């Protein structure tokens, strides 16, 4: 069960990282993205869909 949850979280992280890269907010070589939590990535990605 733990492995399934871990894989799901990692899959979501990769989804949001790719979304941020595709939007041009970050470069694919930017290691900063790898250090962010899932919640932080979700927050950044939400700014793409709902800019203030």
Order of alpha helices (4+ residues) and beta strands (2+ residues): alpha-alpha-alpha
